[in-house]
Amino acid sequence: MSPDDLERLAARTWRGLEQERLGDWLLRASGGFTGRANSALVVGDPPGPLPEAVAAVHRWYTDRGLQPMAQVPLPGGEPADAAFAAAGWETVEDVLVLTADLTGWGPPDVPVDLAPKPDDAWLTGYRYRGTPLPPVAREVLLGADDVTFAAVRLDPSPAPLAAVARGAVADGWLVVTAVTVDERYRRRGLATAVMAALASWGRERGAGSCLLQVVESNEPALALYARLGFTEHHRYHYRLGVPPERRPH
């Protein structure tokens, strides 16, 4: 599967609350929660010249009070990336898209609960970029046709969940997101446990492959996923639109 096709598939498992097409590009807005739900997915061709498309993306996000942002997969997105760069859009570090075969994964070593919706404990356990979730997060998290929420509890409530993760299946792919292990419970194999539970859930729904995204600087996560058999399929980065006073003249 090409990077563009895999990104289209992944977008179906983490939808923007508002979505609009700009030719083949997909504009997504969700109150600012996560880059994937608040950026233009730049795959395929826009309806006109690239500089005009870049300007249209900037207007669309500015009209909604959001930071203009574009998700540009590489390889394949080089011409569009150059157009954003020419308009002064800045880059954020690369995100690696990793894939693995789901066959041969064993069962989790600890009990993992799966639920079709995230409860308050799950939402508290998912620390997006180390911060509590905004109110809009629950609706974004439910934005997939076939989704589950994994949780590990090692101590009775009101102790926090030890680990959480989210899985969604589309066209034979398990897309894993939101893997979070509470710092008090790290180095116990809990990330591997939730991955194993999601893999079993995904296989029951016909998934044979798994996809996840990791920022390039997250070395512990990359080491974990390498041990699980993940390899880099492609990567992407975000381009951020800059205000007029900061644009090149």
Phi and psi in degrees as a GROMACS rama.xvg file:
@    title "Ramachandran Plot"
@    xaxis  label "Phi"
@    yaxis  label "Psi"
@TYPE xy
-73.6883  160.555  SER-2
-55.5112  -42.4815  PRO-3
-61.4351  -45.2982  ASP-4
-65.5392  -38.8856  ASP-5
-69.2096  -35.202  LEU-6
-68.3362  -37.6921  GLU-7
-61.5208  -41.9722  ARG-8
-64.2064  -47.5072  LEU-9
-60.6541  -34.9596  ALA-10
-64.1848  -26.9686  ALA-11
-72.9459  -15.5137  ARG-12
-102.757  0.224567  THR-13
-150.174  78.6882  TRP-14
-85.8587  151.481  ARG-15
-75.0731  147.885  GLY-16
-68.6037  -27.896  LEU-17
-122.936  130.501  GLU-18
-135.588  143.698  GLN-19
-150.002  142.695  GLU-20
-88.127  140.981  ARG-21
-124.836  84.7081  LEU-22
64.8037  -127.17  GLY-23
-81.8234  -18.6995  ASP-24
-68.9371  149.774  TRP-25
-117.755  115.749  LEU-26
-90.8755  131.912  LEU-27
-134.464  137.057  ARG-28
-139.351  138.459  ALA-29
-152.001  45.2299  SER-30
67.7182  15.8169  GLY-31
91.7  -1.2051  GLY-32
-86.5455  111.097  PHE-33
75.6047  143.817  THR-34
-64.2071  -40.553  GLY-35
-62.8324  -32.5085  ARG-36
-92.2939  2.40276  ALA-37
-139.287  41.2341  ASN-38
-146.641  161.08  SER-39
-84.4313  120.577  ALA-40
-81.1297  111.07  LEU-41
-94.8597  82.3878  VAL-42
-130.521  141.226  VAL-43
79.6429  -153.606  GLY-44
-117.594  140.805  ASP-45
-76.6814  173.323  PRO-46
-75.7093  -11.3064  PRO-47
-146.297  -162.484  GLY-48
-58.3241  149.108  PRO-49
-59.1276  -42.6495  LEU-50
-59.9534  -36.5952  PRO-51
-68.0223  -37.7847  GLU-52
-65.5962  -41.3387  ALA-53
-60.4662  -44  VAL-54
-64.007  -38.437  ALA-55
-65.4574  -39.2003  ALA-56
-62.6933  -44.4323  VAL-57
-58.9558  -44.7644  HIS-58
-64.4166  -41.8113  ARG-59
-60.2259  -44.3497  TRP-60
-76.6663  -37.7992  TYR-61
-61.65  -40.1267  THR-62
-60.9593  -24.1311  ASP-63
-101.061  7.9481  ARG-64
70.876  24.6259  GLY-65
-112.957  154.614  LEU-66
-62.8973  119.773  GLN-67
-58.4891  128.679  PRO-68
-146.896  141.241  MET-69
-130.608  135.829  ALA-70
-99.0681  116.606  GLN-71
-116.651  105.942  VAL-72
-71.9129  145.324  PRO-73
-136.667  135.641  LEU-74
-76.1798  165.2  PRO-75
116.649  -31.1758  GLY-76
-99.8766  16.2131  GLY-77
-58.9611  -44.5216  GLU-78
-61.1404  -44.0724  PRO-79
-65.4437  -40.2398  ALA-80
-59.9605  -40.2396  ASP-81
-64.7263  -36.3097  ALA-82
-67.6556  -40.8784  ALA-83
-64.4685  -41.7426  PHE-84
-61.708  -41.2374  ALA-85
-63.3372  -27.777  ALA-86
-87.5872  4.73585  ALA-87
90.165  7.74764  GLY-88
-70.8845  135.522  TRP-89
-95.8265  158.49  GLU-90
-100.273  152.835  THR-91
-111.206  156.962  VAL-92
-54.6259  154.564  GLU-93
-64.6159  144.678  ASP-94
-110.19  128.476  VAL-95
-90.2584  132.519  LEU-96
-99.1038  113.138  VAL-97
-105.961  144.201  LEU-98
-132.695  155.007  THR-99
-154.09  155.924  ALA-100
-79.7202  141.703  ASP-101
-89.4066  -7.45467  LEU-102
-72.9391  145.122  THR-103
86.719  0.112211  GLY-104
-77.8158  132.948  TRP-105
-83.0341  177.087  GLY-106
-73.1911  160.763  PRO-107
-66.8391  151.617  PRO-108
-82.2375  -15.7637  ASP-109
-130.547  157.791  VAL-110
-62.3988  133.071  PRO-111
-124.806  121.764  VAL-112
-87.9481  139.135  ASP-113
-119.488  136.351  LEU-114
-140.735  149.282  ALA-115
-74.4302  -14.3348  PRO-116
-137.749  150.15  LYS-117
-82.3203  129.655  PRO-118
-87.6517  -177.878  ASP-119
-62.8841  -36.5177  ASP-120
-64.6101  -39.9146  ALA-121
-64.2943  -45.7519  TRP-122
-63.2319  -34.2657  LEU-123
-70.2516  -34.7733  THR-124
-72.7546  -25.611  GLY-125
-85.5073  106.362  TYR-126
-101.356  90.7557  ARG-127
-68.7993  115.949  TYR-128
54.6587  32.4338  ARG-129
79.5863  9.97695  GLY-130
-125.335  157.738  THR-131
-62.0185  157.115  PRO-132
-81.3719  144.765  LEU-133
-75.7243  164.357  PRO-134
-57.3065  -30.7393  PRO-135
-72.1408  -13.4086  VAL-136
-60.8152  -41.2392  ALA-137
-59.4024  -42.8109  ARG-138
-66.2919  -38.3754  GLU-139
-64.9074  -43.8245  VAL-140
-61.7622  -29.6926  LEU-141
-86.1257  3.89665  LEU-142
-80.8382  64.3922  GLY-143
-156.728  155.263  ALA-144
-76.2635  -33.645  ASP-145
-137.287  99.9048  ASP-146
-136.032  149.921  VAL-147
-142.197  157.839  THR-148
-125.559  117.382  PHE-149
-94.4217  142.361  ALA-150
-145.766  142.252  ALA-151
-120.164  123.583  VAL-152
-116.182  120.148  ARG-153
-102.126  -25.69  LEU-154
-124.964  150.356  ASP-155
-61.6265  151.548  PRO-156
-60.9237  142.323  SER-157
-90.9491  15.2218  PRO-158
-59.8723  147.439  ALA-159
-69.2029  159.652  PRO-160
-60.9129  144.918  LEU-161
-78.2244  -33.5009  ALA-162
-157.266  149.484  ALA-163
-139.241  161.018  VAL-164
-165.031  163.261  ALA-165
-126.572  139.252  ARG-166
-130.587  146.143  GLY-167
-142.732  144.393  ALA-168
-115.154  135.936  VAL-169
-149.772  126.155  ALA-170
48.9721  45.9062  ASP-171
81.274  9.16376  GLY-172
-117.908  134.832  TRP-173
-94.5638  121.22  LEU-174
-107.234  117.631  VAL-175
-104.64  133.16  VAL-176
-140.912  171.619  THR-177
61.3444  28.3531  ALA-178
-70.5349  116.229  VAL-179
-138.478  127.821  THR-180
-115.156  125.204  VAL-181
-58.5264  137.931  ASP-182
-59.5827  -23.5571  GLU-183
-74.9393  -12.1927  ARG-184
-122.473  17.4091  TYR-185
-75.7789  163.159  ARG-186
65.6298  31.8614  ARG-187
-119.948  10.144  ARG-188
76.9196  19.6966  GLY-189
-74.4208  -33.4586  LEU-190
-63.6468  -40.6017  ALA-191
-63.5222  -37.9472  THR-192
-64.6206  -45.835  ALA-193
-69.0007  -33.8861  VAL-194
-63.2086  -41.3536  MET-195
-65.0902  -40.3633  ALA-196
-65.7284  -41.5198  ALA-197
-67.2144  -36.5053  LEU-198
-61.8603  -43.512  ALA-199
-63.1905  -44.1912  SER-200
-60.2399  -44.0257  TRP-201
-65.2604  -42.0223  GLY-202
-61.6295  -36.3733  ARG-203
-61.8596  -23.3537  GLU-204
-102.958  15.3595  ARG-205
89.3904  8.84398  GLY-206
-79.3583  134.605  ALA-207
-114.282  -10.9962  GLY-208
-135.538  159.065  SER-209
-127.391  145.27  CYS-210
-131.175  138.441  LEU-211
-152.208  164.685  LEU-212
-121.455  138.51  GLN-213
-139.708  133.298  VAL-214
-66.1772  147.509  VAL-215
-60.127  -28.5083  GLU-216
-85.0642  -5.94594  SER-217
-85.0468  76.8982  ASN-218
-63.4552  -40.7072  GLU-219
-59.9876  -41.9571  PRO-220
-66.6455  -41.4281  ALA-221
-61.7069  -38.4834  LEU-222
-65.6386  -41.7504  ALA-223
-60.2306  -49.6703  LEU-224
-69.7695  -29.7439  TYR-225
-63.6946  -39.5937  ALA-226
-64.5884  -27.7704  ARG-227
-86.1396  0.364075  LEU-228
96.5282  10.7905  GLY-229
-79.3665  143.002  PHE-230
-132.159  159.93  THR-231
-73.0926  126.948  GLU-232
-91.9265  -48.7814  HIS-233
-163.509  -170.58  HIS-234
-143.822  168.341  ARG-235
-145.831  162.436  TYR-236
-137.008  163.09  HIS-237
-94.5545  142.403  TYR-238
-107.467  130.625  ARG-239
-108.706  126.57  LEU-240
-69.6555  141.193  GLY-241
-110.051  153.534  VAL-242
-64.4213  157.499  PRO-243
-54.5835  -36.972  PRO-244
-68.3443  -16.2223  GLU-245
-103.658  -1.70742  ARG-246
-76.9551  150.118  ARG-247
-66.7515  146  PRO-248
